Amino acid sequence: MSAPRPPARPEPAPRFPMRDLLASCAAARAISTPPPAPDPAEAERTVDHREAA
């Protein structure tokens, strides 16, 4: 009977700079956050747009 094999060591994860990790988290948050609801007071003040010349 042969000696038991030691458990396989997992491969190390690739290293990413902290700056890139934080930037990807900020981008994901910006994409997944819905835009704010329009302010009702702003909606009442409509400005007539002039036509271009």
N, C-alpha and C positions, 0 to 999 in steps of 0.2 A: 504494500500500500504506500502511495507516495504522500509526501507532506502536503498539507492543505495550502492552497494558494492564498496569498494575502488579498484582501478586497481591492478591487480596481479603484484607483484614485480618479476622481472626476477631473476633467480638463478645466484649467483655470479660465474664467470668463475673460473675454477681451476687455482691455482697459479703455475707458472713455474719460476724457478730461471732464472735470466737474463743471466747467463752463458750458460744454456741449450738453451735458445732462440737464443742467438748469435751464438752458435755452430750449431744449426739447419739451420740458415740462411746462414752461411758460407758453410755448406755441400750442401745446395740446389744450391748456386751460383757455387760451384765447379762442380757439376754434370751438370748443365744447360749451362755452358760455353764451347763452342767447343774448341778443342785444336788449338794452333796457326798454321798457315800455315807454311810449311817448307821453310826455307830460300833458295832462288835459288843459292846463292854462296856456301852454304853447300852441295847442291845436286850435284854440279859439282865436288867436292872433294870426290870421292868415294874411300874407302880403301878396298883393297882386303883382304878377310878374309882367314886365313889359316885354313886348315882342322885339326880337332883334331887328336891326335896320336892314 
